[in-house]
């Protein structure tokens, strides 16, 4: 499966690569990107930051690169994409964002990734209640079992 993780120049995106060990990863970000490609991932330019057309821009990049799953981590992308899920679904692209995102910035200690409520990755051996209705990447506190959507303040 080909996966696009945005915020590709950030440490957060690099941490999230671990969730998709056996997939082809594109780390996308805005502006100039390194021309580096490894066996684990490659970089993709997403053009100039324009909050008014984020969803359209990301859909175009996904279609141009054969992306099947999109994991956005910038807050503005998450907000825009949560309103465009039907459009991406029509093109067969899964977007890992909740329908009504709530942002609560926290330092990322442990992380997990959910696809429509199903846990697909966790960085810890913590037991997670399978009844959660999450979609996307979350950080969590192992002691309190509190979750927060992983997000980065807007790029530009």
N, C-alpha and C positions, 0 to 999 in steps of 0.2 A: 504494500500500500504506500502511496506517496502522500506525505504529510507536510503541510506548511505551518510552521510556528513563527508567529510574528515577534517583533522585539529581538530580532536575530543578533543584534550587537550587544545584548545584555547578558549578564550572568544568569538571570532567571531563565531565559530561553535555553541556554546551554545546560542547565540543570534538568529541564524538561525533556531533553533528548533521551534520557534514560528510560522514559516511559514507553519509548517506541524502538526498542533495541533491534528488531528485525525488519524495520521499515526504512524506506528511503525518505530522508528528512531534508527539507529546504528550510533554512533559517532566513526569513525575510525581514527587511527593515527599510526605512526610508532614507533617501540620500545615497551617498556612495557606500558601496559594500565591498569587502575584500573579495578578491577573485580566487579564493581558496576552496578546494574541494577535498574532502577526506573520505575514507571508507564509511564513516558514520553520518556525514552531513555535507551539504554544500550551501552556499549563500545565494540569495536572490534579492535583487533590488526591487523595491515596491514603488519607486518613483518619488515624487515630491509629496510631502505631507499636505493633505487637503481634507480637512474634517468633513466638508460637504459631500465628498464622493468616496468616502472610505469603503463602504460596502461594494459599490460598483467597481472600484479599483481592485479590491481583493477578489471579487468574483472573476474579473478579467485575468488576473494573475493565476488564479486556480485553474481556469480553463486553458490558458496558454501553456501551463506547465503540467497538466494532467493530474492535478492535486485531487485526492479523494477525501481528505480530512483536513480541516483548518482549525488551528488552535491559536486564537488571538490573545495577546496579553496586554495590549494598551487599552486603557479604560475607554477611550473614545471608540476604538474598534469594537470592543465588547458591546457597548451601548448601541452602536449602529447595526452590528450584525444581529443582535437580539431582535431587532425590528425587521430583519430581512431573512429570517430562517426559511420561510416558504420558498423564496426565490432560489436560495442555494439548494434546497431539497429538490426543486424541479430539475436542477442540473446534476443531481446525484452526488452532491458534495455535502458531507457531514460537517457541521460546525459545532465545536464544543464550547458552547456558551449557554448559560441559563436564559430562560425567556424573560425574566425580570431580574437583571443583575443588581446585587447590592454590594457596594464596595466598602470594605473595612480594612484598609491597609495594615498589614502586619509584617514583621520580619519573617522571612521564610526559613523555617527550621526543617520541618518535614513536609513533604508534598504528596499529593495523590491526584490522579486523573480519573474522571468519571465520563462515561458515555451513556447518556440517557439513564442515569441512575445506577449503571453497572460499573463497579470498580475495575479499571483496566491497568492501574499501576499505583503502587505506594512505595515510598522510599523507606518505610519502616515496617516492622512486623505487627503494628498495632491492629487490633480488631476493629473493624469499622462496621457500624450498623448498616446492613444491606438495604434497609428501607428508606435511605436518604434519596432524595429526588434531585441529585446534582448532575450538572452537565458542564464539563470544563476542568480546569486545573485549580486545585485548592491547596492552601496551606492549612496545617492543623496543629493544635497543641495536644500532645499525647496525654498529658495529665487531665486537662479539662475536656478534651474531645470536642473543642470548639473549632469550627471550620471558617475559613475566609477565602473568598475568590481571589486567586492570584491575579494581580493586575499591577500595571506600572502606570504612573501618571503619564499623561499624553506626551507623545514624542516631541512635538514642536510647539 
